[in-house]
Amino acid sequence: MEQPYDLTPPKYQEPPRARTLRRAARAALKGHWFRMALVMLVFTLLTTNYLSVSFDTGYNYDRMIGEYPSVDAIANVEIGPIPFSYSAPLDMSVEDFYFLPYGRDLALRLNVGWAVIPGAIQAAIFAAGALSLVLLLFGPALRLGLYESISSLYSGGHPRASQLFSKLRFFGKALWLGILEAFFTFLWMLLFIVPGIIASFRYAMAFYILWKNPEMRAIDALRESKRMMNGNKGRLFCLYFSYIGWELLAAVPSFALILLPFAILPELSLHALAWVLTIAGGMFVSSYVYVGEFEFFKDLEASWNVEPV
């Protein structure tokens, strides 16, 4: 394989610390915060999972069967920012339920839980699921487009949401890279959670490398990321960790809503408002994080004498 990068280590230099990379990110974002936040808003809306469905059980002490409470099947559905919850009795006690054959309890929860969901909500579930699947497939290509938008901060241009779609012609290669990255990370995760986390840092630069070298094969981008991140995984972890304060600050409005009594706003409105505030506040922090990560990649390029073939 012809390597697209010269990875011969240069004369040692002290790598920039997290605060130095963050300072460079702020300098790049100066005068572009709102534009970049808008790009991040569009990117987030186009890569968000809009569906969450879970089936559980609950004890109903108002309906006792012998000495034990009865069991209800509970279906929890979340479509975008709107939650729904439905329940139906299973007509059996807790004792009977937990002595069901293996797998029978799950099938019972699914069948009864799904049946109690209204038809209109079931249709919305299928629609939200289809939308989330489509967005999941296009997510890797949009990620390349996000890097293209960020790069305009360094070329005298302005980040634009339309740039998110500039790399759709590499849809197949980007999707395959995303699949490979998830697969290898999952394999390491089977050993233990820590090797899986390390693997995620090992492959963290793969999409950047593919963005700079779109002619490269997906598997080669993973290999180059592995080589480039050798000895640099701890630095990237420290960079991510340094943003925790900003991320907590962005989450304050959403947490503050939890303290509001339902008498002021109904639960549904609180949930939807928290969803909106989380996205709105997170856009600026996400811009800060992504541009800081972009600075990290630029530093790796410079320190490893990176030259496209």
C-alpha positions as CSV (number, residue, x, y, z in Angstrom):
1,M,0.0,0.0,0.0
2,E,1.4,3.4,-1.0
3,Q,1.2,5.5,2.1
4,P,-0.3,9.0,1.6
5,Y,1.6,10.4,4.6
6,D,5.2,10.6,5.5
7,L,5.0,9.4,9.1
8,T,8.7,9.6,9.8
9,P,8.9,11.3,13.2
10,P,10.5,14.8,12.9
11,K,12.8,16.3,15.5
12,Y,11.0,16.2,18.8
13,Q,8.9,19.3,19.7
14,E,6.7,19.8,22.7
15,P,3.2,19.2,21.4
16,P,0.6,21.9,22.1
17,R,-1.5,21.4,25.2
18,A,-5.3,21.3,25.3
19,R,-5.6,25.0,26.2
20,T,-3.3,26.0,23.3
21,L,-5.5,24.1,20.9
22,R,-8.7,25.6,22.4
23,R,-7.1,29.1,22.1
24,A,-6.4,28.4,18.4
25,A,-10.0,27.2,18.0
26,R,-11.4,30.4,19.5
27,A,-9.2,32.4,17.2
28,A,-10.4,30.5,14.2
29,L,-14.1,31.0,15.3
30,K,-13.7,34.7,16.0
31,G,-16.4,36.4,14.0
32,H,-17.9,33.1,12.9
33,W,-19.5,31.7,16.1
34,F,-23.0,32.1,14.9
35,R,-22.4,30.9,11.4
36,M,-20.6,27.8,12.7
37,A,-23.3,27.2,15.3
38,L,-25.9,27.3,12.5
39,V,-23.8,24.7,10.6
40,M,-23.7,22.6,13.7
41,L,-27.4,22.9,14.2
42,V,-28.1,21.6,10.7
43,F,-25.6,18.8,11.1
44,T,-27.1,17.8,14.4
45,L,-30.6,17.8,13.1
46,L,-29.4,15.7,10.1
47,T,-27.6,13.1,12.3
48,T,-30.0,12.8,15.3
49,N,-31.9,9.7,16.1
50,Y,-35.5,10.7,16.3
51,L,-36.9,7.5,17.8
52,S,-36.6,5.7,21.0
53,V,-38.8,2.7,22.0
54,S,-38.5,0.5,25.1
55,F,-40.8,-2.1,26.6
56,D,-40.7,-2.7,30.3
57,T,-42.8,-4.0,33.2
58,G,-44.2,-2.4,36.3
59,Y,-45.9,-3.5,39.5
60,N,-49.5,-2.6,40.0
61,Y,-50.3,-2.6,43.7
62,D,-53.9,-1.6,43.0
63,R,-54.5,-5.0,41.4
64,M,-53.3,-7.7,43.7
65,I,-53.3,-11.3,42.7
66,G,-53.1,-13.4,45.8
67,E,-50.3,-12.0,47.9
68,Y,-48.5,-10.4,45.0
69,P,-49.1,-7.3,42.9
70,S,-50.0,-7.8,39.3
71,V,-47.7,-6.9,36.4
72,D,-48.3,-4.3,33.8
73,A,-46.6,-4.1,30.4
74,I,-45.2,-0.6,29.8
75,A,-44.3,0.9,26.4
76,N,-42.2,4.0,26.4
77,V,-41.9,5.9,23.1
78,E,-40.0,9.0,22.3
79,I,-40.4,10.6,18.9
80,G,-38.1,13.6,18.6
81,P,-38.7,15.7,21.8
82,I,-42.1,14.2,22.5
83,P,-42.5,11.3,24.9
84,F,-45.4,8.8,25.2
85,S,-46.0,6.1,27.7
86,Y,-48.7,3.4,27.6
87,S,-49.4,0.5,29.9
88,A,-51.6,-2.6,29.9
89,P,-52.2,-5.4,32.5
90,L,-50.6,-8.8,31.9
91,D,-53.2,-10.5,34.2
92,M,-50.5,-12.3,36.2
93,S,-48.7,-11.8,39.5
94,V,-45.1,-10.8,39.9
95,E,-44.4,-14.4,41.1
96,D,-45.9,-16.0,37.9
97,F,-44.2,-13.5,35.6
98,Y,-40.7,-14.1,36.9
99,F,-41.2,-17.9,36.6
100,L,-42.0,-17.7,32.9
101,P,-39.7,-19.7,30.6
102,Y,-36.7,-17.9,29.2
103,G,-37.7,-15.5,26.5
104,R,-41.4,-15.8,27.2
105,D,-41.4,-12.7,29.5
106,L,-39.7,-10.6,26.7
107,A,-42.2,-11.8,24.1
108,L,-45.1,-11.0,26.4
109,R,-43.8,-7.5,27.1
110,L,-43.3,-6.8,23.4
111,N,-46.7,-8.2,22.3
112,V,-48.8,-6.6,24.9
113,G,-46.8,-3.4,25.0
114,W,-47.0,-2.9,21.2
115,A,-50.7,-3.7,21.1
116,V,-51.5,-1.0,23.6
117,I,-49.8,1.7,21.5
118,P,-52.4,3.6,19.4
119,G,-52.4,3.1,15.7
120,A,-51.4,6.7,14.9
121,I,-48.4,6.5,17.2
122,Q,-47.4,3.2,15.6
123,A,-47.4,4.8,12.2
124,A,-45.3,7.7,13.6
125,I,-42.9,5.1,15.0
126,F,-42.4,3.6,11.6
127,A,-41.9,7.0,10.0
128,A,-39.5,8.2,12.6
129,G,-37.6,4.9,12.4
130,A,-37.3,5.2,8.6
131,L,-36.1,8.8,8.9
132,S,-33.5,7.9,11.6
133,L,-32.2,5.0,9.4
134,V,-31.8,7.3,6.4
135,L,-30.0,9.9,8.4
136,L,-27.8,7.2,10.0
137,L,-26.7,6.1,6.5
138,F,-25.9,9.6,5.3
139,G,-24.2,10.6,8.6
140,P,-20.6,9.6,7.6
141,A,-20.8,11.6,4.4
142,L,-22.2,14.6,6.2
143,R,-19.3,14.3,8.7
144,L,-16.9,14.8,5.8
145,G,-18.9,17.8,4.7
146,L,-18.7,19.2,8.3
147,Y,-14.9,19.1,8.1
148,E,-15.1,20.9,4.7
149,S,-17.2,23.7,6.4
150,I,-14.7,23.9,9.3
151,S,-11.8,24.2,6.9
152,S,-13.3,27.3,5.4
153,L,-12.5,29.1,8.7
154,Y,-8.8,28.8,7.7
155,S,-9.1,29.8,4.1
156,G,-10.7,33.2,4.5
157,G,-14.2,31.9,3.8
158,H,-17.3,31.5,5.8
159,P,-18.7,28.2,7.1
160,R,-22.0,27.4,5.3
161,A,-24.6,24.7,6.0
162,S,-24.6,23.9,2.3
163,Q,-21.0,22.6,2.6
164,L,-22.3,19.7,4.6
165,F,-23.5,18.1,1.4
166,S,-20.3,18.8,-0.5
167,K,-19.0,15.3,0.0
168,L,-22.1,13.2,-0.8
169,R,-20.3,11.8,-3.8
170,F,-18.2,9.9,-1.4
171,F,-21.3,8.4,0.3
172,G,-20.3,4.8,-0.2
173,K,-16.7,5.2,1.0
174,A,-17.7,7.3,4.0
175,L,-20.4,4.8,5.0
176,W,-18.0,1.9,4.7
177,L,-15.4,3.7,6.8
178,G,-18.1,4.3,9.5
179,I,-19.0,0.6,9.4
180,L,-15.4,-0.5,9.7
181,E,-14.7,1.9,12.5
182,A,-17.7,0.8,14.5
183,F,-17.0,-2.9,13.8
184,F,-13.3,-2.8,15.0
185,T,-14.2,-0.7,18.0
186,F,-16.9,-3.2,18.9
187,L,-14.5,-6.1,18.6
188,W,-12.2,-4.4,21.1
189,M,-15.2,-3.6,23.3
190,L,-15.8,-7.3,23.6
191,L,-12.6,-7.7,25.5
192,F,-13.5,-4.9,27.9
193,I,-14.8,-1.4,27.8
194,V,-11.4,0.2,28.2
195,P,-9.9,-1.4,25.1
196,G,-13.0,-0.3,23.2
197,I,-12.5,3.3,24.4
198,I,-8.8,3.2,23.4
199,A,-9.8,1.9,20.0
200,S,-12.2,4.8,19.5
201,F,-9.3,7.2,20.0
202,R,-7.0,5.1,17.8
203,Y,-9.4,5.6,14.8
204,A,-10.4,9.1,15.7
205,M,-8.5,10.7,12.8
206,A,-9.8,8.3,10.1
207,F,-12.5,10.6,8.8
208,Y,-10.1,13.5,8.8
209,I,-7.7,11.5,6.7
210,L,-10.4,10.4,4.3
211,W,-11.6,14.0,4.0
212,K,-8.0,15.1,3.0
213,N,-7.5,12.0,0.8
214,P,-10.8,11.0,-0.7
215,E,-9.1,8.7,-3.1
216,M,-7.9,6.5,-0.2
217,R,-9.6,3.2,0.7
218,A,-11.6,3.2,3.9
219,I,-9.5,0.5,5.5
220,D,-6.3,2.4,4.7
221,A,-7.7,5.5,6.4
222,L,-8.2,3.5,9.5
223,R,-4.6,2.2,9.3
224,E,-3.2,5.7,8.9
225,S,-5.3,6.9,11.8
226,K,-3.8,4.1,13.9
227,R,-0.3,5.1,13.0
228,M,-0.9,8.8,13.4
229,M,-2.5,8.4,16.8
230,N,0.3,6.3,18.1
231,G,1.5,8.2,21.2
232,N,-1.2,10.9,20.8
233,K,-4.3,9.2,22.2
234,G,-3.7,10.7,25.6
235,R,-3.4,14.2,24.1
236,L,-6.8,13.8,22.4
237,F,-8.4,12.5,25.6
238,C,-7.1,15.6,27.5
239,L,-8.5,17.9,24.8
240,Y,-11.9,16.3,25.1
241,F,-11.8,16.3,28.9
242,S,-10.9,20.0,28.9
243,Y,-14.3,20.8,27.4
244,I,-16.3,19.3,30.2
245,G,-16.9,22.6,32.0
246,W,-18.3,24.2,28.8
247,E,-20.5,21.2,28.2
248,L,-21.9,21.3,31.7
249,L,-22.5,25.0,31.3
250,A,-24.5,24.4,28.1
251,A,-26.6,21.8,30.0
252,V,-27.5,24.2,32.8
253,P,-30.8,25.5,31.2
254,S,-32.1,22.0,30.6
255,F,-31.3,20.9,34.2
256,A,-32.9,24.1,35.5
257,L,-36.2,23.1,33.8
258,I,-36.3,20.0,36.0
259,L,-36.7,22.2,39.0
260,L,-39.8,23.9,37.6
261,P,-43.0,22.4,39.0
262,F,-45.4,20.9,36.5
263,A,-48.0,23.5,37.6
264,I,-45.9,26.1,35.7
265,L,-45.4,24.0,32.6
266,P,-46.9,20.6,31.8
267,E,-44.5,17.7,31.6
268,L,-44.7,17.4,27.9
269,S,-43.8,21.1,27.4
270,L,-40.9,20.8,29.8
271,H,-39.5,17.8,27.9
272,A,-39.8,19.5,24.5
273,L,-38.3,22.8,25.8
274,A,-35.4,20.9,27.4
275,W,-34.8,19.2,24.1
276,V,-34.7,22.5,22.2
277,L,-32.5,24.2,24.8
278,T,-30.1,21.3,24.8
279,I,-29.6,21.5,21.1
280,A,-29.5,25.3,21.0
281,G,-26.9,25.5,23.8
282,G,-24.9,22.6,22.5
283,M,-24.4,24.1,19.1
284,F,-21.9,26.6,20.3
285,V,-20.0,24.1,22.5
286,S,-20.1,21.5,19.7
287,S,-18.6,24.1,17.3
288,Y,-15.9,24.8,19.9
289,V,-15.2,21.1,20.3
290,Y,-15.1,20.2,16.6
291,V,-12.8,23.2,15.7
292,G,-10.5,22.2,18.6
293,E,-10.4,18.7,17.2
294,F,-9.7,20.1,13.8
295,E,-6.7,22.0,15.3
296,F,-5.5,18.8,16.8
297,F,-5.6,17.1,13.4
298,K,-3.7,20.1,11.9
299,D,-1.1,19.8,14.5
300,L,-0.6,16.1,13.8
301,E,-0.2,16.9,10.1
302,A,2.4,19.4,10.8
303,S,4.3,17.4,13.4
304,W,4.4,14.3,11.2
305,N,5.4,16.1,8.0
306,V,2.2,15.1,6.4
307,E,2.3,15.6,2.6
308,P,-0.5,14.3,0.3
309,V,0.8,11.9,-2.4
